[in-house]
Every structure is written in structure tokens, then in C-alpha cells.
Amino acid sequence: MSDSTATFGDPSSQVSLVLASSSPRRSELIAHLGLPVEVRPSDASEEVPADWMPDRIVEALSLRKAQAVAERLEAGGGRRIVVGSDTIVVLDGEVMGKPRDAADAVRMLSGLAGRVHEVYTGVTCIEAGADAVRTAHRVTRVRIRALSPVQIERYVATGEPMDKAGAYGIQELGALLVEGIEGDYFNVVGLPLSLLAELLSKFGIERP
């Protein structure tokens, strides 16, 4: 976990969250914290050097997304914590983001079928208007059941894999592909809530 050495704001003041993501899944998850949430997609570049390790990738991209939104926020309105997140799938050292097209989705799923892979999610919290940043990541191991080429093609044809890292969504129809997980389920969905709660506690925000 990386962080600044800044003094955080008054934890007793009104707090709201700003989600630096257009993901409907992350919007649904962050609502569980019971705090006011504003959604502001970051549109930040997701390009990273090819030799970066998975943990560095997700932490750097979550930070980049959160910073992009924090820099555009207007002053005032009470305490606001910008939350950035990034998720990737890793199989035998290959980093899988979102598939480029249907053929790429088929390739990814063919590689994942019958095997265990890791899902990395990085989370960054930035207090707007204050020099306060916290970044961390979590890893979950996922086993995909054996799949025939026909099953893979049929799943890809639904369109569900196209906006998801690793070309599957564990919270949707893709749940039928998952044989088991070791670790945080919400990490695979795209926003590990327990990790986010830990980061928010560093800002004096306790949930629950």
C-alpha cells in the first residue's frame, strides 16, 4: 500500500464519494457503503509499459483514473473522496484487459477454460482539495470450468464479455463458467469493498 504523509481532513464533516468510473457494476457496489455517490468517468489512458507487473499496473491505473477526476472537481461542497479502480486478469503472466473484439474474447476464454487465473484490482482514494492519497490492490484466484469451443462461442455471442477484463463477468451469465474462487468475490466484479473500507478508514471514514 502506498500513501501520502499528509494530514487528512476533518472526519466529522459531511463526506461524499466520487466514483471515477463509468462501470455500472462499480456504481452498484459502491452504493453499499451508504454514502452519497457521484459518478464521473475519468477517460484516463490505460496504456502502461509492457514490462510492468500486475500489481503495479492496477495500482498505477487506479491512481491515474482518480487523479484525472480529482483535478477536474470544483471546489467546495464538503469533503469528497474520489475513488478510482482498475481490474485485470492474469494467466501465466499474460495480462488480460477487455477484449478487442469477439475473436480476442474467444482467445481469452479458450486460454482460461479449465484453469486457474488471478484477478487483480487496484483501488485509489484521493481527498479532493487535500494532499491525501491511498492506493492498494487485492488478488483473487478464479477457476474456470472446462468449456467446449461451442460453449465459448455461444457465450461470446451474448456480447457480455466485450466490456470485461478476461472476457467474462462473474456477476452475470459468466457465473456459469466459474467453478470456484479463492479470495474476495467483489474483487472479481471490479471493486473490492472490504479493501475500499480499509482505505476510507485512513481518512477517518468508518464503514460500517
N, C-alpha and C positions, 0 to 999 in steps of 0.2 A: 504494500500500500504506500502511495506517495501522498504528501500533503504539504501545504504551506505552513509557515510558522506564525501566521497572522492571528490576531485576536478576533474571534468570531463575534457577530452581533448579539444584541440582547435577545436571549432565547424566549423572553416573556412577551415580546411583541408579536403582532399578527404575522403569520407565516403562510405563504402560498408557494406552490411548486410550478415550475415552468418546464414542461417536457420538450426536450429538443429532438423531437422525432415525429414523423407522420404515421408511424405504425399504429394501427388500431389495436393490436394486441398489447402494446406497451401502454396505450391510453387506458385500456380496460384494467390492466394490472395496477397501475399507479393509483387508480381511484380507490383501491383497497386501503390506502393509507389514511383515508378520511380527511384529507386536506384539500383546500381549493387548488385546482389544477388548470393551467392554461397550456394549450398545445401550440408550439411554434417550431415547425420543421427547420432544421439547420441548413440544409442544402450544402453542407460542407463536403469537400473532396474526400473520397475514401481511398485514394491512392497512397500506398506505402511501399517502402523498399522491399524487394523480393527476399532479402535475407533476414528480415525481422522475424523473431519468434512469436508464436501465437499470443502469449500474454502481453507482449509489448504492442502488438497490433491492436488488440481490443482496448487496452488502456489508452493508447495514443488517439485512437479514433473516437472513443467516448469523450475524451478531453477536448478534441478538436470540435466535435459537434456542440458540446456545452459552451465552449468559448465563443463560437460563432453566434450563438443565440444571446449569450450574456452581453456581448459587445453591442448588440442592437436594441437592448432593452432600454426603455425610457426610465428616467429617474423617478423616484417616489413610489407610492403605493404599498408601503410596508415592506417587510422582509420577503425577498423572493429567492428561492433556491432553484437554480437551473440544473436539470438532470439530463445528462447525456448517456447513451448506452450504445454498445456495438456488440454484435454476436457473429461468431464464425464457427464453422465445423472443421475439424481436423482429422484426417485419416492418414496414418503412416507418414506424417509430416507434411502432407498436402493440405493447404488451406483452401477451404471451400466457402465462397461467399454465395451470393444469389446467382442462379444460373443465367447465362447469357441468352439462351433460347431453349426450346424443347429438347433438342439434341444434347445440349450440355446438361440438362436436368436428367435425362436418361443415363448419361455417362456417370454423373454423380451417384445416382441411386443404384446403378449397377455395381459400383465400387463399394457402396455402403452395405448392400444386401448380404445378410448372413454374417456380419462382422460387428465389432465394437469400435466406436469412434468417440472422440471428445468434442464437447461443445464448450467454447469459451465465450463468456460475456464480460465486457468491461463496463464499469459504471463510474461516472464522474458527477460530483455535486459541486457547484460553484455558487457562492452567495453573491448575488448581483450588487455591485457598488462597494464590495469589500474584497480585500486581497485574501480570500479564503477558498481553498480548493482541496477536495479529497477525491482520490481515484483509487480503484481497486478492481479485481476481477475474480471470477469464480469459474470452476471447471466441473462439468458433469459428464460421466461416461454413459453412452447410449448404445444399446444393441438393437440393430435392425434385423428382423427375421429374414430367412431365405425367401427370395422373390423370383418368380419367373420373368422372362422378358415381357411376356404379355401383361402380367400384373403391373410391371413398371410402366409400360406404355399406357396402360389404362389410367393409372394414377396421374401421370404427366398430362394426359388429355383433359383432365378436370381443370387444369390451369392453376391449381392450388400451389404447386411447387415454385412457381415463377418469381415470387417476391420473398422467398425464404432461403436463408443460408442452408446449404446442404440439400436443397430442393425437397424439403418435407416440413410439414407443420404438425408438431406433436399434439397440439390442442385442437386440431381439426381432423379431417379424414386421414391424415398421416398417422394418427394414433394407431390405426390398424396395422401399420408397418412396424411399430416399436414393440420389441419383445421384452425389454426391461431397461431400467436406468439405475445408475448409481450416483446419487447426489441430488442436487436441487432441481426439481421439475421446472420451476419458473425460470431457472437459468436457461433451459432449453427453449422455452417460449420466447425469451428475449429480454427479461428484466427480473433478476433475482431479488425478490422483495426483502428477504432477510438481510442480504448484503446492503441494499439501499437503506434499510432501517438502521443498520450499523453505521453507515456513513452519515446519515442525518443526525444520529446521536452525537457526533463530533461537533455539530453545530448547536447543540443544546436542544435538539428536537427529538423527543422520545415518542416512538410509536411502536406498540401501544403504550 
